[in-house]
Amino acid sequence: MRLLIYNIRYGVGNGSTSPLPLPGARYLFAEAAELKRITEFISSKNPDIVGLIEVDTGSLRSSQINQAEIIADSLGHYSCYGNKYGEGSFNQKLPIVSKQANAFLASPAIHGERFHYFETGIKRLIIELELDNVAIFLVHLSLKYRHRQLQLRHLYELVSSSKKPVIVAGDFNTVWGEDEIFLFMQAARLSNANTKKLPTYPTRRPRMELDFILYSQNISVTHFEVPRVNFSDHLPLICDFEINSDD
């Protein structure tokens, strides 16, 4: 089974140019051509499951296009997505921000999603996709170290309660890479698919490992790569895995 994880930065590109000379202005303008390039890239990798971080689900920025649904349609997959900030958040009331989401895309035969929420941080959404023999958690952790540590504790509790093999994936925002999540990985008995610690950010000159695919002992990784494509400020992760039936 192939899992592809990608922070697509709302389809606004890799940050090299901006229509306006203002900080953060690039986040206000998504391009149909950029979304097309992202979609074509994902489709070319033929993934069974896609986890998307920073997806626009229909704001003015994306011309009211739901990027998750557009990409899912191109793959022949279904999509499930949720606002990153959680129910009751003030961000739910703001233009553009209220449409900022994370999403799973998967084949029609795969279903069973649940939405969990961290108790701390601004970005709180956890999407759990349950398959017949594995549970996959998609996260986008806080930019603040203290909040990330509290979120990892919550995530540990979710992972520990799963009765199936587990994959935890997404943008962890770890300034110190795997070292920052070492204790979480040890406690949850998870391994990093990125054994070479390849950097995933920023695209133009990758030097930080922010994005992860972590997996439990009942899973075998048969292939892993970080494609060097420049459609976002993050690089995507691709992981082929098998479930060990004897465990």
Phi, psi and omega per residue, in radians:
M1 nan 2.440 -3.097
R2 -1.933 2.229 3.091
L3 -1.985 2.265 3.084
L4 -2.083 2.201 3.124
I5 -2.022 2.308 -3.057
Y6 -2.668 2.135 2.930
N7 -1.486 1.847 -3.003
I8 -1.628 0.036 3.032
R9 0.961 0.678 3.072
Y10 1.058 0.326 3.122
G11 1.253 0.429 -3.111
V12 -1.719 0.080 3.092
G13 1.696 -2.951 -3.032
N14 -1.671 0.094 3.064
G15 1.588 0.116 -3.069
S16 -1.339 -0.457 -3.140
T17 -2.385 2.816 3.121
S18 -2.543 2.402 3.115
P19 -1.147 -0.436 -3.135
L20 -2.198 2.465 -3.130
P21 -1.409 0.963 -3.134
L22 -2.262 2.527 3.113
P23 -1.040 2.280 3.107
G24 1.386 -0.031 -3.076
A25 -1.121 -0.496 -3.108
R26 -1.090 -0.451 3.137
Y27 -1.261 -0.128 -3.097
L28 -1.640 -0.116 -3.024
F29 -2.306 1.750 3.014
A30 -1.528 2.665 -3.114
E31 -2.104 2.333 3.111
A32 -1.046 -0.632 -3.140
A33 -1.140 -0.649 3.131
E34 -1.191 -0.738 3.096
L35 -1.094 -0.666 3.110
K36 -1.100 -0.724 3.132
R37 -1.146 -0.738 3.108
I38 -1.081 -0.793 -3.124
T39 -1.080 -0.786 -3.138
E40 -1.128 -0.677 3.111
F41 -1.110 -0.872 -3.122
I42 -1.051 -0.775 -3.141
S43 -1.063 -0.650 -3.103
S44 -1.162 -0.381 -3.124
K45 -1.575 -0.129 3.040
N46 0.893 0.952 -3.118
P47 -1.386 2.612 3.016
D48 -1.403 -0.618 -3.132
I49 -2.382 2.395 3.098
V50 -2.165 2.271 3.002
G51 -1.917 2.035 -3.101
L52 -1.880 2.291 3.043
I53 -1.890 2.511 3.137
E54 1.041 1.195 3.103
V55 -1.943 2.390 3.044
D56 -1.630 2.159 -3.083
T57 -1.793 0.359 3.007
G58 2.318 0.603 3.110
S59 -1.539 3.120 3.071
L60 -1.103 -0.528 3.127
R61 -0.993 -0.727 -3.100
S62 -1.711 0.313 -3.079
S63 1.004 0.627 3.104
Q64 1.066 0.499 3.059
I65 -1.679 2.319 3.069
N66 -1.478 1.826 -3.043
Q67 -1.116 -0.615 3.124
A68 -1.089 -0.758 -3.119
E69 -1.233 -0.648 3.113
I70 -1.072 -0.831 -3.131
I71 -1.173 -0.727 3.137
A72 -1.070 -0.733 3.129
D73 -1.075 -0.668 -3.131
S74 -1.163 -0.470 -3.130
L75 -1.599 -0.222 -3.000
G76 1.298 0.469 -3.135
H77 -1.833 2.873 2.945
Y78 -1.634 2.889 -3.139
S79 -2.272 2.546 2.946
C80 -2.348 2.414 -3.048
Y81 -2.664 2.811 3.115
G82 -2.656 2.687 3.093
N83 -1.098 2.412 -3.020
K84 -1.213 -0.347 -2.900
Y85 -1.721 -0.116 3.054
G86 1.562 2.751 -3.128
E87 -1.163 2.380 3.118
G88 1.502 -0.088 3.127
S89 -1.226 2.501 3.095
F90 -1.065 -0.505 3.135
N91 -1.088 -0.386 3.107
Q92 -1.142 -0.307 -3.079
K93 -1.750 -0.045 -3.051
L94 -1.646 2.462 3.059
P95 -1.023 2.572 -3.133
I96 1.177 -0.994 -3.085
V97 -1.037 -0.615 -3.110
S98 -1.142 -0.262 3.139
K99 -1.840 0.191 3.133
Q100 -1.502 2.149 -2.954
A101 -2.469 3.010 2.885
N102 -2.059 2.766 -3.031
A103 -2.638 2.619 2.901
F104 -1.900 2.412 2.985
L105 -2.100 2.326 -3.098
A106 -2.662 2.828 -3.134
S107 -1.112 2.727 -3.084
P108 -1.031 -0.393 -3.130
A109 -1.346 -0.178 -3.097
I110 -1.853 2.204 -3.121
H111 -2.683 2.990 3.137
G112 1.894 1.234 -3.121
E113 -1.898 2.597 3.060
R114 -2.333 2.594 -3.140
F115 -1.967 2.150 3.067
H116 -2.022 2.859 -3.121
Y117 -2.423 2.302 3.010
F118 -1.123 2.725 3.117
E119 -1.595 -0.210 -3.127
T120 -2.279 2.826 3.137
G121 1.549 2.900 3.111
I122 -1.446 -0.840 3.095
K123 -1.466 1.985 -2.962
R124 -2.094 -0.176 -2.996
L125 -1.269 2.377 2.923
I126 -2.186 2.144 3.055
I127 -1.820 2.216 3.072
E128 -1.878 2.141 3.082
L129 -1.906 2.017 -3.110
E130 -1.769 2.111 3.060
L131 -1.783 -3.106 -3.127
D132 -1.046 -0.649 -3.015
N133 -2.294 0.261 3.107
V134 -2.788 2.607 3.045
A135 -2.032 2.278 -3.113
I136 -2.038 2.228 3.130
F137 -1.903 2.250 3.124
L138 -1.920 2.222 -3.056
V139 -2.367 2.769 2.969
H140 -2.407 1.725 -2.990
L141 -1.360 2.893 -3.062
S142 -1.156 2.708 3.036
L143 -1.313 -0.340 -3.115
K144 -1.598 2.288 -3.079
Y145 -1.011 -0.823 -3.096
R146 -1.076 -0.739 3.116
H147 -1.149 -0.665 3.127
R148 -1.067 -0.721 -3.128
Q149 -1.131 -0.685 3.078
L150 -1.181 -0.642 3.104
Q151 -1.169 -0.667 3.112
L152 -1.122 -0.609 3.072
R153 -1.105 -0.779 3.096
H154 -1.089 -0.751 -3.129
L155 -1.121 -0.664 3.085
Y156 -1.033 -0.735 3.139
E157 -1.106 -0.685 3.105
L158 -1.165 -0.798 -3.113
V159 -1.109 -0.744 -3.095
S160 -1.136 -0.490 -3.104
S161 -1.474 -0.144 -3.128
S162 -1.270 2.398 3.110
K163 -1.632 0.046 -3.121
K164 -2.105 2.838 2.974
P165 -0.944 2.625 -2.952
V166 -2.234 2.483 2.909
I167 -2.147 2.312 3.057
V168 -2.069 2.147 -3.015
A169 -2.489 2.783 3.072
G170 2.453 -2.824 3.124
D171 -1.688 1.918 -3.076
F172 -1.598 -0.167 -3.134
N173 0.944 0.628 -3.085
T174 -1.485 1.875 -3.118
V175 -1.070 -0.605 -3.110
W176 -1.823 0.397 3.039
G177 1.076 -2.474 -3.072
E178 -1.110 -0.503 -3.131
D179 -0.991 -0.594 -3.087
E180 -1.243 -0.471 -3.103
I181 -1.928 0.252 -3.077
F182 -1.016 -0.835 -3.105
L183 -1.138 -0.676 3.069
F184 -1.065 -0.811 -3.136
M185 -1.079 -0.732 3.137
Q186 -1.140 -0.783 -3.116
A187 -1.138 -0.713 -3.114
A188 -1.510 -0.057 3.139
R189 1.011 0.917 3.139
L190 -1.997 2.591 3.073
S191 -2.011 2.694 -3.141
N192 -1.593 2.125 3.116
A193 -1.117 -0.441 -3.132
N194 -1.516 1.284 -3.043
T195 -1.149 -0.413 3.141
K196 -1.564 -0.012 -3.135
K197 0.963 0.748 3.119
L198 -1.124 2.328 3.138
P199 -1.231 2.626 -3.102
T200 -2.135 -0.008 -3.070
Y201 -2.715 2.524 -0.209
P202 -1.435 2.823 -3.020
T203 -1.000 -0.748 -3.025
R204 -1.176 -0.541 3.102
R205 -2.633 1.367 -3.033
P206 -1.058 2.258 3.129
R207 -2.534 -0.097 -3.095
M208 -2.205 2.436 3.069
E209 -1.681 1.617 -3.126
L210 -1.728 -0.458 -3.001
D211 -1.887 2.417 -3.023
F212 -2.393 2.666 2.842
I213 -2.215 1.918 -3.141
L214 -1.883 2.501 -3.049
Y215 -2.455 2.665 -3.098
S216 -1.457 3.015 -3.009
Q217 -1.180 -0.324 -3.120
N218 -1.426 0.074 -3.058
I219 -2.081 2.450 3.047
S220 -1.983 2.225 3.078
V221 -1.570 2.172 -3.114
T222 -1.792 -0.279 3.126
H223 -2.831 2.463 3.071
F224 -2.550 2.438 3.082
E225 -2.674 2.731 3.037
V226 -2.121 1.597 -3.096
P227 -1.070 2.428 3.125
R228 -1.577 1.402 3.067
V229 -2.063 2.645 -2.976
N230 -2.015 0.661 -3.092
F231 -1.519 -0.135 -3.120
S232 -2.589 3.115 3.053
D233 -1.457 -0.180 3.043
H234 -1.900 2.676 2.978
L235 -1.603 2.597 3.117
P236 -1.396 2.820 3.040
L237 -2.058 2.422 3.076
I238 -2.208 2.248 -3.089
C239 -2.383 2.138 3.002
D240 -1.710 2.318 -3.081
F241 -2.510 2.814 3.072
E242 -2.289 2.625 3.074
I243 -1.633 2.278 3.128
N244 -1.389 1.852 -3.028
S245 -1.195 -0.381 -3.088
D246 -1.393 -0.236 -3.084
D247 -1.587 nan nan
